[in-house]
Amino acid sequence: MGCGNTFFSLLITFSVALITYNILISANAPLKQELPGPSNLSSGFSVDPVIKMPLDRSRRFGGGGGGGERRLFHTAVTASDSVYNTWQCRVMYYWFKKHQNGPNSGMGGFTRILHSGKPDKYMDEIPTFVAQPLPSGMDQGYIVLNRPWAFVQWLQQADIKEDYILMSEPDHIIVKPIPNLSRDGLGAAFPFFYIEPKKYEAVLRKFFPEDKGPVTNIDPIGNSPVIVGKESLKKIAPTWMNVSLAMKKDPETDKAFGWVLEMYAYAVSSAFHGVGNILYKDFMIQPPWDKELGEKFIIHYTYGCDYNMKGELTYGKIGEWRFDKRSYDRVAPPKNLPLPPPGVPESVVTLVKMVNEATANIPNWGS
């Protein structure tokens, strides 16, 4: 493609995105479905799919710590009103409160950004901001597109006291107090092995023009977990929303990125606004692949944990003992889940114990 055609394509992409954003934020006006059109897909995912881990887990990224001063951040978690998201949010908030005021904590307030468009019965249990969802069909069955739009609304309308934001997710369990890991104008983010900007440079150039610098300026991150300055996020969020919608509308990009499209959109948008990130590999642990807690702050239980009674991992095959959040997409997990058999790694044992402690102490669990 020649330079003229490339420029024209970029101009069209961002013009459409800007129009979409202006439509969405029109005050007191009903949202109009401008892009994309009605979906032929199902009504949307209630359970997110698993991304396979690589066989080679040796890749590591450098990290960095926070400064000595206490700079508070506000923890924000986007969620639907599904049973699946709700029980995870309740467990997540229980552990947030346990560690909020612990040693070295930078944890300020907490908000569940509920993008169902209406309050639910947990408003008194969890501090909640109700955001409007995208118009019906606009997400094309990819419910995660509601996340950036929900953040745009929250950042515009909420009174956020802290100067920093931690973007987290329902399936995060906070293991210990989290300090503010960002510094010197940089965000702090977890590096994901499957976010590979260089591999997809040709696709990403549609949304990250060459005058913004090399594609390596795009960090291998998603939007979560990320600690970033509030003012920076206010700039990033509308672009993140626009780029997400434009990526979903583009068949080549949609095919290339699949379920992680919105993660790429955040990484692009952060780089677009010149906000780099400390790649902090100790931000979180992902059992069963990461076996020891070490110095991690978060357990991310996105992968299923399957073992036989000898304590051997049977990943890809339902184990004699298992914990998988997807088993509880329509009903919350019961109290007192059975602990793993001997030999199962510390990370998995700790995860189940922490879920059990939360469900034992959260009022009206399972009702």
Rosetta blueprint (number, residue, H / E / L):
1 M L
2 G L
3 C H
4 G H
5 N H
6 T H
7 F H
8 F H
9 S H
10 L H
11 L H
12 I H
13 T H
14 F H
15 S H
16 V H
17 A H
18 L H
19 I H
20 T H
21 Y H
22 N H
23 I H
24 L H
25 I L
26 S L
27 A L
28 N L
29 A L
30 P L
31 L L
32 K L
33 Q L
34 E L
35 L L
36 P L
37 G L
38 P L
39 S L
40 N L
41 L L
42 S L
43 S L
44 G L
45 F L
46 S L
47 V L
48 D L
49 P L
50 V L
51 I L
52 K L
53 M L
54 P L
55 L L
56 D L
57 R L
58 S L
59 R L
60 R L
61 F L
62 G L
63 G L
64 G L
65 G L
66 G L
67 G L
68 G L
69 E L
70 R L
71 R L
72 L L
73 F E
74 H E
75 T E
76 A E
77 V E
78 T E
79 A E
80 S L
81 D L
82 S L
83 V H
84 Y H
85 N H
86 T H
87 W H
88 Q H
89 C H
90 R H
91 V H
92 M H
93 Y H
94 Y H
95 W H
96 F H
97 K H
98 K H
99 H H
100 Q L
101 N L
102 G L
103 P L
104 N L
105 S L
106 G L
107 M E
108 G E
109 G E
110 F E
111 T E
112 R E
113 I E
114 L E
115 H L
116 S L
117 G L
118 K L
119 P L
120 D L
121 K L
122 Y L
123 M L
124 D L
125 E L
126 I L
127 P L
128 T E
129 F E
130 V E
131 A L
132 Q L
133 P L
134 L L
135 P L
136 S L
137 G L
138 M L
139 D L
140 Q L
141 G L
142 Y L
143 I H
144 V H
145 L H
146 N H
147 R H
148 P H
149 W H
150 A H
151 F H
152 V H
153 Q H
154 W H
155 L H
156 Q H
157 Q H
158 A L
159 D L
160 I L
161 K L
162 E L
163 D L
164 Y E
165 I E
166 L E
167 M E
168 S E
169 E L
170 P L
171 D L
172 H E
173 I E
174 I E
175 V L
176 K L
177 P L
178 I L
179 P L
180 N L
181 L L
182 S L
183 R E
184 D L
185 G L
186 L E
187 G E
188 A E
189 A E
190 F L
191 P L
192 F L
193 F L
194 Y L
195 I L
196 E L
197 P L
198 K L
199 K L
200 Y L
201 E H
202 A H
203 V H
204 L H
205 R L
206 K L
207 F L
208 F L
209 P L
210 E H
211 D H
212 K H
213 G L
214 P L
215 V H
216 T H
217 N H
218 I L
219 D L
220 P L
221 I L
222 G L
223 N L
224 S L
225 P L
226 V E
227 I E
228 V E
229 G E
230 K H
231 E H
232 S H
233 L H
234 K H
235 K H
236 I H
237 A H
238 P H
239 T H
240 W H
241 M H
242 N H
243 V H
244 S H
245 L H
246 A H
247 M H
248 K H
249 K H
250 D L
251 P H
252 E H
253 T H
254 D H
255 K H
256 A H
257 F H
258 G H
259 W H
260 V H
261 L H
262 E H
263 M H
264 Y H
265 A H
266 Y H
267 A H
268 V H
269 S H
270 S H
271 A H
272 F H
273 H L
274 G L
275 V L
276 G L
277 N E
278 I E
279 L E
280 Y L
281 K H
282 D H
283 F H
284 M E
285 I E
286 Q L
287 P L
288 P L
289 W L
290 D L
291 K L
292 E L
293 L L
294 G L
295 E L
296 K L
297 F L
298 I E
299 I E
300 H E
301 Y L
302 T L
303 Y L
304 G L
305 C E
306 D E
307 Y E
308 N L
309 M L
310 K L
311 G L
312 E L
313 L E
314 T L
315 Y L
316 G L
317 K L
318 I L
319 G L
320 E L
321 W E
322 R E
323 F E
324 D L
325 K H
326 R H
327 S H
328 Y H
329 D L
330 R L
331 V L
332 A L
333 P L
334 P L
335 K L
336 N L
337 L L
338 P L
339 L L
340 P L
341 P L
342 P L
343 G L
344 V L
345 P L
346 E H
347 S H
348 V H
349 V H
350 T H
351 L H
352 V H
353 K H
354 M H
355 V H
356 N H
357 E H
358 A H
359 T H
360 A H
361 N H
362 I L
363 P L
364 N L
365 W L
366 G L
367 S L
